[in-house]
């Protein structure tokens, strides 16, 4: 009891202890944090500025504290009363500004309306500062008498009341937030401020100022740790894909029933950039967040974890954004299917379903045997492709080459063949391109697959029985790779075959990306002796100028162009295109010839080459010579 009475007496009389070491260490930390933050790229964000300013004011508070307690107080007889009061006030005012910055930081974290908060809090803060600076006149908290005796008490100190106010408001903002910020982060932020409060209460009873300023590092370090992690979208402070996948995985492990949603909203960044649009987007988040948790997965993509499907609610909320901003949207709702073992797998399957639907449609996946088989094939494809890409074995037996013969319209003989990719999985069978090609392109596995196909083709040609050309498909992204030409030529040289035996196919509708670099690569390949074929001409917006600027040997008309020409009476267009390419020395080929009428139509259009099921389905490359010999006997 006597010890407690002594503490209370020292608190009331202002006999407060202070050690400089903790403040010096704090100042060193602030300098280190300041330097580190200045190297980060997001230096224009408010989050970044609040951390920088907090470091600055904690450093200034430490400097003022050490000066006040170790220079001013011991030698206060030689300093004026105003100098004593000024240095004391600087110490506490710097810490009060830091508390204000923390509160603003919290407001940014929960996407609070800063315009409504800035002015009231600024006015209140001015009030606190005035109270500190006028304490010498009011004798409330800290003051110095004419004999230069210090009068101070934590229990009636202005800083104490200011501290309680900012902590209370910050805690209220965190816990009252209904959206955007992840609940675990809310709890951790609230715990951080609670810990800060406990430290300061203990200091009141221990009558020491040693850790008043250093304790402000607690929330600062926590903010830096949390908001520099990859679990947040830096622009909106929403949880990102990493958190989405992690949370799904936890729910799968808990064997709970839930749904995930993926939403694509065109122009989402443009909506959120405007004041009104950002307000509408926050309202959309609130509408959804009452029923689940919402995440920012990419530029235009949102993810949702739901307890129930809520398809109608999501559709209505997206429709509001569409009607106001005229931005297309689409979405998919997927249950946690029992085939899914991880959050990454469920996200992968949901993404695949999302890519299959049209704009302005929200679809719910209903579990069925067909869906089960589809999911099994997609997951199997991803696992197998990942293993193939990891091993990078050009002789991997799981990658099989099938070929579809290409017939010369003039001679009716097989002139060449197109190499087609299949993936064979033991104990399962074949995976087909519509299943694995989108996966390979999405995960960056397509190049190694193309190289394996090219290796198989060159090996087959090197055996000597096949004397025609075999064309191999390559994606646009491969043409843009710096090692594309060395990889292709390296395989061709490995088997010592002529580049004229290999045709390089590129899809016309995907050539718009970095066309200048693509053009340079195509020209180099042509100079080396490879034939260049434009695949799928007519599937989208076709740019003839692009094609004419390339050293193209053959243009392949897609079947969709054939169908539209036959059904819509647009044969003149196809005829003119064929004539134009022929005039420029470019051969034409029509894909998808399935009936005799297709063949006749293309013959009338004077197409040079035919390819389709009417002549042959894709066959293993080992059977290509056999089919070719049979064709020659039939023609003779």
C-alpha positions as CSV (number, residue, x, y, z in Angstrom):
1,X,0.0,0.0,0.0
2,X,2.8,2.4,0.8
3,X,4.4,1.7,-2.7
4,X,1.1,2.5,-4.4
5,X,0.7,5.7,-2.3
6,X,4.2,6.7,-3.4
7,X,3.4,6.2,-7.0
8,X,0.2,8.3,-6.8
9,X,2.1,11.0,-4.9
10,X,4.8,11.1,-7.6
11,X,2.2,11.2,-10.3
12,X,0.3,14.1,-8.7
13,X,3.5,16.1,-8.0
14,X,4.9,15.5,-11.5
15,X,8.0,13.5,-10.4
16,X,8.1,11.4,-13.6
17,X,11.0,9.2,-14.6
18,X,12.4,9.0,-18.1
19,X,15.1,6.9,-19.7
20,X,16.5,8.0,-23.1
21,X,17.6,4.6,-24.4
22,X,14.1,3.5,-25.6
23,X,13.6,6.8,-27.4
24,X,17.0,6.7,-29.1
25,X,16.3,3.2,-30.3
26,X,12.8,4.4,-31.5
27,X,14.5,7.2,-33.4
28,X,16.9,4.8,-35.1
29,X,13.9,2.6,-36.1
30,X,12.1,5.6,-37.5
31,X,15.1,6.6,-39.7
32,X,15.3,3.0,-41.0
33,X,11.6,2.8,-41.7
34,X,11.7,6.2,-43.4
35,X,14.6,5.2,-45.7
36,X,12.9,1.9,-46.5
37,X,9.5,3.5,-47.3
38,X,11.2,6.0,-49.6
39,X,12.4,3.2,-51.8
40,X,8.9,1.8,-52.4
41,X,7.1,2.6,-55.7
42,X,3.8,3.6,-54.2
43,X,5.1,6.9,-52.9
44,X,2.0,8.9,-54.0
45,X,-0.6,6.9,-52.0
46,X,-2.1,8.3,-48.8
47,X,-1.1,5.1,-47.0
48,X,2.5,5.7,-47.8
49,X,2.4,9.4,-46.8
50,X,0.8,8.6,-43.5
51,X,3.5,6.1,-42.6
52,X,6.3,8.6,-43.7
53,X,4.7,11.4,-41.6
54,X,4.2,9.1,-38.6
55,X,7.9,8.2,-38.7
56,X,8.8,11.9,-38.9
57,X,6.7,12.9,-35.9
58,X,7.7,10.0,-33.7
59,X,11.3,10.9,-34.5
60,X,10.7,14.6,-33.6
61,X,8.9,13.5,-30.4
62,X,11.8,11.4,-29.4
63,X,14.2,14.3,-30.0
64,X,12.0,16.7,-28.1
65,X,11.6,14.2,-25.2
66,X,15.3,13.5,-24.8
67,X,16.0,17.3,-25.0
68,X,13.3,18.1,-22.4
69,X,14.1,15.4,-19.9
70,X,17.9,15.4,-20.1
71,X,18.7,19.0,-20.9
72,X,15.8,21.3,-20.0
73,X,14.7,19.7,-16.7
74,X,18.1,19.1,-15.1
75,X,19.2,22.7,-16.0
76,X,15.8,24.4,-16.0
77,X,17.1,27.2,-13.7
78,X,19.0,28.6,-16.6
79,X,16.1,28.3,-19.1
80,X,13.2,30.6,-19.3
81,X,9.7,29.3,-18.4
82,X,8.6,29.7,-22.0
83,X,11.5,27.5,-23.2
84,X,10.6,24.8,-20.7
85,X,6.9,24.9,-21.7
86,X,7.8,25.0,-25.4
87,X,10.0,21.9,-25.4
88,X,7.5,20.0,-23.3
89,X,4.7,21.0,-25.6
90,X,6.7,20.0,-28.7
91,X,7.2,16.5,-27.2
92,X,3.5,15.9,-26.6
93,X,2.2,17.8,-29.7
94,X,4.3,15.5,-32.0
95,X,2.8,12.4,-30.4
96,X,-0.7,13.9,-30.8
97,X,-0.1,14.5,-34.5
98,X,1.0,10.8,-34.8
99,X,-2.2,9.7,-33.2
100,X,-4.2,11.8,-35.7
101,X,-2.2,10.2,-38.6
102,X,-3.0,6.8,-37.3
103,X,-6.7,7.6,-37.2
104,X,-6.5,8.8,-40.8
105,X,-4.7,5.6,-41.7
106,X,-7.5,3.5,-40.2
107,X,-10.0,5.6,-42.2
108,X,-8.2,4.8,-45.4
109,X,-8.0,1.1,-44.5
110,X,-11.8,0.8,-44.2
111,X,-12.5,3.1,-47.1
112,X,-14.2,5.6,-44.9
113,X,-15.5,8.9,-46.4
114,X,-12.4,11.0,-45.8
115,X,-14.1,14.3,-46.9
116,X,-16.6,14.0,-44.0
117,X,-13.8,13.0,-41.5
118,X,-11.0,15.4,-42.4
119,X,-12.6,18.7,-41.3
120,X,-14.2,17.6,-38.0
121,X,-11.1,15.7,-36.8
122,X,-8.8,18.6,-37.9
123,X,-10.9,21.1,-35.8
124,X,-11.0,18.7,-32.8
125,X,-7.2,18.3,-33.1
126,X,-6.7,22.0,-33.2
127,X,-8.7,22.1,-30.0
128,X,-6.4,19.5,-28.4
129,X,-3.3,21.5,-29.5
130,X,-4.8,24.7,-28.1
131,X,-5.5,22.9,-24.8
132,X,-1.8,21.8,-24.6
133,X,-0.4,25.2,-25.4
134,X,-2.8,27.0,-23.0
135,X,-2.1,24.6,-20.1
136,X,0.4,27.1,-18.7
137,X,-2.4,29.6,-18.3
138,X,-5.1,27.2,-17.3
139,X,-3.0,25.2,-14.9
140,X,-4.6,22.0,-16.3
141,X,-2.2,19.2,-16.9
142,X,1.3,20.7,-17.2
143,X,2.4,24.1,-16.0
144,X,5.5,25.8,-14.5
145,X,5.3,28.1,-11.6
146,X,7.5,31.2,-11.1
147,X,10.1,29.2,-9.2
148,X,10.3,26.9,-12.2
149,X,8.8,24.0,-10.4
150,X,7.1,21.5,-12.7
151,X,3.4,20.6,-12.1
152,X,2.1,17.7,-14.1
153,X,-0.3,14.7,-13.6
154,X,-1.1,11.9,-16.0
155,X,-4.6,11.7,-14.7
156,X,-5.6,15.3,-15.7
157,X,-3.1,15.6,-18.6
158,X,-4.4,16.9,-22.0
159,X,-2.4,14.3,-23.9
160,X,-4.0,11.5,-21.9
161,X,-7.5,12.7,-22.9
162,X,-6.3,13.2,-26.5
163,X,-4.9,9.7,-26.5
164,X,-8.1,8.2,-25.2
165,X,-10.2,10.1,-27.8
166,X,-8.1,9.0,-30.8
167,X,-7.9,5.4,-29.6
168,X,-11.7,5.3,-29.0
169,X,-12.5,6.8,-32.4
170,X,-10.0,4.5,-34.2
171,X,-11.4,1.4,-32.5
172,X,-15.0,2.6,-33.3
173,X,-14.1,3.1,-37.0
174,X,-12.5,-0.3,-37.3
175,X,-15.2,-2.3,-35.6
176,X,-18.1,-0.4,-37.2
177,X,-16.8,-1.0,-40.7
178,X,-19.2,-3.3,-42.6
179,X,-17.3,-4.0,-45.7
180,X,-14.0,-4.0,-47.6
181,X,-11.5,-4.8,-44.7
182,X,-11.1,-8.4,-43.8
183,X,-12.5,-9.3,-40.3
184,X,-9.2,-10.9,-39.1
185,X,-7.4,-7.7,-39.9
186,X,-10.0,-5.6,-38.1
187,X,-9.5,-7.7,-35.0
188,X,-5.7,-7.4,-35.2
189,X,-5.9,-3.7,-35.7
190,X,-8.2,-3.3,-32.7
191,X,-5.9,-5.5,-30.7
192,X,-2.9,-3.3,-31.7
193,X,-4.7,-0.2,-30.4
194,X,-5.7,-2.0,-27.2
195,X,-2.1,-3.1,-26.6
196,X,-1.0,0.5,-27.1
197,X,-3.6,1.6,-24.5
198,X,-2.5,-1.0,-22.0
199,X,1.2,0.1,-22.3
200,X,0.2,3.7,-21.7
201,X,-2.0,2.9,-18.7
202,X,0.9,0.9,-17.1
203,X,3.1,3.9,-17.6
204,X,0.6,6.1,-15.8
205,X,0.8,3.9,-12.7
206,X,4.6,3.4,-13.0
207,X,4.9,7.2,-13.4
208,X,7.3,7.0,-16.3
209,X,7.5,8.7,-19.7
210,X,10.1,6.2,-21.0
211,X,7.8,4.3,-23.3
212,X,5.1,6.9,-24.2
213,X,6.7,7.8,-27.5
214,X,8.2,4.3,-28.3
215,X,4.8,2.7,-27.7
216,X,3.6,4.6,-30.8
217,X,5.8,2.2,-32.9
218,X,3.4,-0.7,-32.1
219,X,0.6,0.4,-34.6
220,X,3.2,1.8,-37.0
221,X,5.0,-1.5,-37.4
222,X,1.8,-3.4,-37.6
223,X,0.4,-1.1,-40.3
224,X,3.6,-1.5,-42.4
225,X,3.6,-5.3,-41.9
226,X,0.0,-5.8,-42.8
227,X,-0.4,-3.3,-45.6
228,X,2.9,-4.2,-47.3
229,X,1.9,-7.9,-47.5
230,X,0.6,-9.3,-50.8
231,X,-2.7,-10.2,-49.2
232,X,-4.2,-6.8,-50.1
233,X,-5.1,-4.9,-53.3
234,X,-3.1,-1.7,-52.8
235,X,-5.6,0.5,-54.5
236,X,-8.8,-0.5,-52.7
237,X,-7.3,-2.2,-49.6
238,X,-9.6,-5.2,-50.4
239,X,-8.2,-8.7,-49.8
240,X,-6.7,-10.0,-53.0
241,X,-6.4,-13.3,-54.8
242,X,-3.8,-14.7,-52.4
243,X,-6.3,-14.2,-49.5
244,X,-9.2,-15.5,-51.6
245,X,-7.4,-18.8,-52.3
246,X,-6.2,-19.1,-48.7
247,X,-9.7,-18.5,-47.3
248,X,-11.3,-21.0,-49.7
249,X,-8.7,-23.6,-48.7
250,X,-9.5,-23.1,-45.0
251,X,-13.2,-23.6,-45.7
252,X,-12.5,-26.7,-47.7
253,X,-10.4,-28.2,-44.9
254,X,-13.3,-27.4,-42.4
255,X,-15.7,-29.4,-44.7
256,X,-18.2,-26.5,-44.7
257,X,-20.7,-25.8,-47.4
258,X,-20.2,-22.6,-49.3
259,X,-20.2,-21.0,-52.7
260,X,-17.6,-18.9,-54.5
261,X,-18.4,-16.3,-57.1
262,X,-16.3,-14.7,-59.8
263,X,-17.4,-11.4,-61.4
264,X,-15.9,-9.6,-64.3
265,X,-16.9,-6.0,-64.6
266,X,-15.5,-4.2,-67.6
267,X,-14.1,-0.8,-66.8
268,X,-14.0,-1.4,-63.1
269,X,-10.9,0.8,-62.6
270,X,-12.6,3.7,-64.4
271,X,-15.6,3.4,-62.2
272,X,-13.6,3.4,-58.9
273,X,-11.4,6.3,-60.1
274,X,-14.3,8.8,-60.0
275,X,-15.8,10.1,-56.7
276,X,-19.3,9.0,-57.6
277,X,-18.2,5.7,-59.1
278,X,-16.2,4.9,-56.0
279,X,-19.2,5.6,-53.8
280,X,-21.4,3.3,-56.0
281,X,-18.7,0.6,-55.9
282,X,-18.5,0.8,-52.1
283,X,-22.3,0.5,-52.0
284,X,-22.1,-2.6,-54.2
285,X,-19.5,-4.1,-51.9
286,X,-21.8,-3.4,-48.9
287,X,-24.7,-5.1,-50.6
288,X,-22.7,-8.2,-51.3
289,X,-20.7,-8.1,-48.0
290,X,-23.8,-8.7,-45.9
291,X,-24.1,-12.1,-47.5
292,X,-20.4,-13.0,-47.8
293,X,-16.9,-11.7,-48.3
294,X,-15.7,-9.8,-51.4
295,X,-12.1,-9.7,-52.8
296,X,-10.3,-7.9,-55.6
297,X,-8.7,-10.5,-57.8
298,X,-7.5,-8.4,-60.7
299,X,-8.1,-5.3,-62.8
300,X,-11.7,-6.1,-63.7
301,X,-12.3,-9.2,-61.5
302,X,-13.9,-9.6,-58.1
303,X,-14.2,-12.8,-56.0
304,X,-16.9,-13.6,-53.5
305,X,-17.2,-16.3,-50.8
306,X,-20.9,-16.8,-50.1
307,X,-23.0,-18.9,-47.7
308,X,-25.7,-19.3,-50.3
309,X,-25.9,-18.7,-54.0
310,X,-27.4,-15.2,-54.0
311,X,-27.5,-15.2,-57.8
312,X,-30.5,-12.8,-58.0
313,X,-28.9,-10.3,-55.5
314,X,-25.6,-10.2,-57.4
315,X,-27.4,-9.8,-60.7
316,X,-29.4,-6.9,-59.4
317,X,-26.4,-5.2,-57.9
318,X,-24.3,-5.6,-61.1
319,X,-27.3,-4.4,-63.2
320,X,-27.3,-1.1,-61.3
321,X,-23.6,-0.5,-62.2
322,X,-24.3,-1.5,-65.9
323,X,-27.3,0.8,-66.3
324,X,-25.4,3.7,-64.8
325,X,-21.9,3.2,-66.4
326,X,-22.8,1.0,-69.4
327,X,-20.0,-1.5,-68.5
328,X,-20.5,-5.1,-69.4
329,X,-20.3,-7.8,-66.7
330,X,-20.6,-11.6,-66.3
331,X,-20.3,-13.9,-63.4
332,X,-20.3,-17.5,-62.2
333,X,-21.4,-19.0,-58.9
334,X,-19.7,-22.4,-58.0
335,X,-20.4,-24.6,-55.0
336,X,-17.4,-26.1,-53.1
337,X,-17.4,-29.3,-55.2
338,X,-16.1,-32.4,-53.4
339,X,-13.5,-32.9,-56.1
340,X,-11.8,-29.8,-55.0
341,X,-8.9,-30.3,-52.6
342,X,-7.5,-26.7,-52.4
343,X,-8.7,-23.1,-52.9
344,X,-6.5,-22.8,-56.0
345,X,-8.3,-25.8,-57.7
346,X,-11.7,-24.3,-57.0
347,X,-10.7,-20.9,-58.3
348,X,-9.2,-22.6,-61.4
349,X,-12.4,-24.4,-62.1
350,X,-14.6,-21.3,-61.5
351,X,-12.3,-19.3,-63.9
352,X,-12.7,-22.0,-66.6
353,X,-16.5,-21.8,-66.2
354,X,-16.5,-18.0,-66.3
355,X,-14.6,-18.0,-69.6
356,X,-17.4,-20.1,-71.1
357,X,-20.3,-17.7,-70.5
358,X,-21.5,-14.5,-72.3
359,X,-21.6,-10.9,-71.2
360,X,-24.5,-9.7,-68.9
361,X,-25.0,-13.2,-67.6
362,X,-24.7,-14.6,-64.0
363,X,-24.7,-18.4,-64.1
364,X,-24.8,-20.9,-61.3
365,X,-23.0,-24.2,-61.7
366,X,-25.4,-27.0,-60.9
367,X,-23.5,-30.2,-59.9
368,X,-24.1,-33.1,-62.3
369,X,-22.3,-36.1,-63.8
370,X,-21.5,-34.0,-66.9
371,X,-20.0,-31.2,-64.7
372,X,-18.2,-33.8,-62.6
373,X,-16.5,-35.3,-65.8
374,X,-15.7,-31.8,-67.1
375,X,-14.1,-30.7,-63.8
376,X,-12.1,-34.0,-63.5
377,X,-10.7,-33.4,-67.0
378,X,-9.8,-29.8,-66.4
379,X,-8.0,-30.6,-63.1
380,X,-6.3,-33.6,-64.5
381,X,-5.1,-31.4,-67.5
382,X,-3.7,-28.8,-65.2
383,X,-1.8,-31.3,-63.1
384,X,-0.4,-33.1,-66.1
385,X,0.6,-29.9,-67.9
386,X,2.3,-28.6,-64.9
387,X,4.3,-31.8,-64.6
388,X,5.2,-31.7,-68.4
389,X,6.3,-28.1,-68.1
390,X,8.4,-28.8,-65.0
391,X,10.2,-31.7,-66.6
392,X,10.8,-30.0,-70.0
393,X,11.4,-33.3,-71.6
394,X,11.1,-32.9,-75.4
395,X,10.5,-36.6,-75.7
396,X,7.7,-36.7,-73.2
397,X,5.4,-39.6,-74.3
398,X,2.3,-38.0,-72.8
399,X,2.3,-35.4,-75.6
400,X,1.1,-37.1,-78.8
401,X,1.1,-35.8,-82.3
402,X,-1.9,-36.3,-84.5
403,X,-2.0,-35.0,-88.0
404,X,-4.8,-33.9,-90.4
405,X,-3.8,-34.2,-94.0
406,X,-4.1,-31.2,-96.3
407,X,-5.2,-31.8,-99.9
408,X,-4.1,-30.0,-103.0
409,X,-7.3,-28.9,-104.9
410,X,-5.5,-29.3,-108.3
411,X,-3.9,-32.7,-107.9
412,X,-6.3,-34.1,-105.2
413,X,-3.3,-35.5,-103.5
414,X,-2.1,-35.0,-99.9
415,X,0.3,-32.0,-100.1
416,X,1.1,-31.5,-96.4
417,X,-0.4,-32.0,-93.0
418,X,-1.2,-30.0,-89.9
419,X,0.3,-31.3,-86.6
420,X,-2.4,-31.4,-83.8
421,X,-1.6,-31.8,-80.1
422,X,-3.2,-34.4,-77.9
423,X,-2.3,-35.2,-74.3
424,X,-2.4,-38.9,-73.3
425,X,-2.8,-39.8,-69.6
426,X,-2.4,-43.4,-68.5
427,X,-5.5,-44.9,-66.9
428,X,-7.6,-42.0,-68.2
429,X,-7.1,-41.7,-72.0
430,X,-6.8,-38.6,-74.2
431,X,-7.3,-35.0,-73.2
432,X,-8.4,-32.9,-76.1
433,X,-7.3,-29.3,-77.1
434,X,-10.6,-27.6,-76.0
435,X,-9.8,-28.8,-72.5
436,X,-6.0,-28.3,-72.2
437,X,-5.1,-25.5,-74.6
438,X,-6.8,-22.6,-72.6
439,X,-5.1,-24.0,-69.4
440,X,-1.7,-24.2,-71.1
441,X,-2.0,-20.6,-72.4
442,X,-3.2,-19.3,-69.1
443,X,-0.4,-20.8,-67.0
444,X,2.4,-20.3,-69.6
445,X,2.8,-24.0,-70.5
446,X,2.1,-23.6,-74.2
447,X,5.7,-23.0,-75.4
448,X,7.1,-26.2,-74.0
449,X,4.2,-28.1,-75.5
450,X,4.8,-26.5,-78.9
451,X,8.5,-27.4,-78.7
452,X,7.6,-31.1,-77.8
453,X,5.3,-31.2,-80.8
454,X,7.9,-29.7,-83.1
455,X,10.5,-32.2,-81.8
456,X,8.2,-35.2,-82.5
457,X,7.4,-33.8,-86.0
458,X,11.1,-33.3,-86.8
459,X,11.9,-36.7,-85.5
460,X,9.2,-38.2,-87.8
461,X,10.4,-36.3,-90.8
462,X,14.0,-37.3,-90.1
463,X,13.1,-40.9,-90.4
464,X,12.7,-40.3,-94.1
465,X,9.4,-41.8,-95.2
466,X,7.4,-38.5,-95.3
467,X,8.5,-36.0,-97.9
468,X,5.9,-33.3,-97.5
469,X,5.6,-30.3,-95.1
470,X,4.1,-30.5,-91.6
471,X,2.7,-27.3,-90.1
472,X,2.9,-26.6,-86.4
473,X,0.8,-24.1,-84.5
474,X,2.4,-21.5,-82.3
475,X,0.7,-18.9,-80.1
476,X,1.3,-15.2,-80.5
477,X,2.9,-15.0,-77.1
478,X,5.6,-17.5,-78.3
479,X,6.5,-15.2,-81.2
480,X,7.1,-12.4,-78.8
481,X,9.6,-14.5,-76.7
482,X,13.2,-13.7,-77.2
483,X,14.2,-17.4,-77.3
484,X,11.5,-18.4,-79.8
485,X,13.7,-18.4,-82.9
486,X,16.7,-20.2,-81.1
487,X,14.3,-22.8,-79.7
488,X,12.7,-23.6,-83.0
489,X,15.9,-23.6,-85.1
490,X,17.7,-25.6,-82.4
491,X,15.3,-28.5,-82.8
492,X,15.3,-28.4,-86.6
493,X,19.1,-28.4,-86.6
494,X,19.1,-31.3,-84.1
495,X,17.5,-33.6,-86.6
496,X,19.3,-32.0,-89.6
497,X,16.2,-31.4,-91.7
498,X,15.4,-28.5,-94.0
499,X,13.3,-25.6,-92.6
500,X,11.2,-25.9,-95.7
501,X,9.7,-29.1,-94.2
502,X,8.2,-27.1,-91.4
503,X,5.3,-24.7,-91.6
504,X,4.8,-22.1,-88.9
505,X,1.1,-21.4,-88.1
506,X,0.0,-18.2,-86.3
507,X,-3.6,-17.2,-85.5
508,X,-4.6,-14.1,-87.3
509,X,-7.1,-12.8,-84.7
510,X,-4.4,-12.6,-82.0
511,X,-1.7,-10.7,-83.9
512,X,-2.6,-7.2,-82.6
513,X,-0.4,-7.4,-79.5
514,X,3.1,-5.9,-80.2
515,X,2.7,-6.4,-83.9
516,X,6.0,-4.7,-84.7
517,X,8.0,-7.3,-82.8
518,X,5.8,-10.2,-84.1
519,X,6.4,-9.0,-87.6
520,X,10.2,-8.9,-87.1
521,X,10.1,-12.5,-85.8
522,X,8.0,-13.7,-88.6
523,X,10.3,-12.1,-91.2
524,X,13.4,-13.8,-89.6
525,X,11.6,-17.2,-89.6
526,X,10.7,-16.7,-93.3
527,X,14.3,-15.7,-94.1
528,X,15.5,-18.9,-92.5
529,X,13.3,-20.9,-94.9
530,X,10.2,-21.7,-92.9
531,X,6.8,-21.3,-94.5
532,X,4.4,-18.9,-92.7
533,X,0.7,-19.7,-92.5
534,X,-2.1,-17.5,-91.1
535,X,-4.6,-19.6,-89.2
536,X,-8.3,-19.0,-88.5
537,X,-8.7,-16.2,-91.0
538,X,-12.2,-14.8,-90.7
539,X,-13.0,-15.7,-87.1
540,X,-13.0,-12.1,-85.9
541,X,-12.1,-8.7,-87.2
542,X,-9.6,-9.4,-89.9
543,X,-6.9,-6.8,-90.7
544,X,-5.7,-7.3,-94.3
545,X,-3.0,-4.7,-93.9
546,X,-1.4,-6.8,-91.2
547,X,-1.5,-9.9,-93.4
548,X,-0.1,-8.1,-96.4
549,X,2.8,-6.7,-94.4
550,X,3.9,-10.2,-93.4
551,X,5.8,-12.7,-95.6
552,X,2.9,-15.1,-95.7
553,X,2.9,-18.3,-97.7
554,X,-0.7,-19.6,-97.0
555,X,-3.8,-18.1,-95.5
556,X,-6.2,-20.6,-93.9
557,X,-9.9,-19.7,-94.1
558,X,-11.7,-20.8,-91.0
559,X,-14.8,-22.9,-91.4
560,X,-17.0,-20.1,-89.9
561,X,-16.1,-18.0,-93.0
562,X,-17.1,-20.9,-95.2
563,X,-20.5,-21.4,-93.5
564,X,-21.3,-17.7,-93.5
565,X,-20.5,-17.4,-97.2
566,X,-22.7,-20.4,-98.1
567,X,-25.6,-19.5,-95.9
568,X,-25.7,-15.7,-96.4
569,X,-24.9,-15.6,-100.1
570,X,-21.6,-13.9,-99.5
571,X,-19.6,-16.1,-101.8
572,X,-18.5,-13.1,-103.7
573,X,-16.6,-11.9,-100.7
574,X,-14.8,-15.2,-100.3
575,X,-14.1,-15.3,-104.0
576,X,-12.7,-11.8,-104.0
577,X,-10.5,-12.6,-101.0
578,X,-9.2,-15.8,-102.8
579,X,-8.5,-13.8,-105.9
580,X,-6.8,-11.0,-104.0
581,X,-4.5,-13.4,-102.1
582,X,-3.7,-15.3,-105.4
583,X,-2.8,-12.1,-107.1
584,X,-0.3,-11.4,-104.2
585,X,1.2,-14.8,-104.5
586,X,-0.4,-16.1,-101.3
587,X,-2.0,-19.6,-101.4
588,X,-5.4,-20.2,-99.8
589,X,-6.6,-23.1,-97.7
590,X,-10.1,-23.8,-96.4
591,X,-10.5,-25.6,-93.1
592,X,-13.6,-27.6,-92.0
593,X,-14.6,-29.2,-95.3
594,X,-17.1,-31.8,-94.1
595,X,-19.5,-32.3,-97.0
596,X,-19.3,-32.6,-100.8
597,X,-21.1,-29.2,-101.1
598,X,-18.3,-27.6,-99.1
599,X,-15.7,-29.0,-101.5
600,X,-17.6,-27.9,-104.5
601,X,-18.1,-24.4,-103.1
602,X,-14.4,-24.0,-102.3
603,X,-13.5,-25.4,-105.8
604,X,-15.7,-22.7,-107.3
605,X,-13.9,-20.1,-105.2
606,X,-10.6,-21.5,-106.6
607,X,-9.2,-22.3,-103.1
608,X,-5.8,-23.9,-103.4
609,X,-5.9,-26.4,-100.5
610,X,-8.6,-28.3,-98.6
611,X,-8.6,-29.7,-95.1
612,X,-11.5,-31.4,-93.2
613,X,-13.3,-34.5,-92.0
614,X,-14.5,-35.1,-95.6
615,X,-11.0,-36.3,-96.4
616,X,-9.6,-37.5,-93.1
617,X,-10.0,-37.1,-89.4
618,X,-6.9,-36.3,-87.3
619,X,-4.7,-39.4,-87.2
620,X,-1.6,-40.4,-85.3
621,X,1.4,-39.0,-87.1
622,X,2.8,-42.6,-87.5
623,X,-0.1,-43.3,-89.9
624,X,0.5,-40.3,-92.1
625,X,2.6,-42.1,-94.7
626,X,0.1,-44.9,-94.8
627,X,-2.8,-42.5,-95.5
628,X,-0.7,-40.7,-98.1
629,X,0.1,-43.9,-100.0
630,X,-3.5,-44.9,-100.0
631,X,-4.5,-41.4,-101.3
632,X,-2.0,-41.7,-104.2
633,X,-3.3,-45.1,-105.2
634,X,-6.9,-43.7,-105.2
635,X,-5.9,-40.7,-107.3
636,X,-4.0,-42.9,-109.8
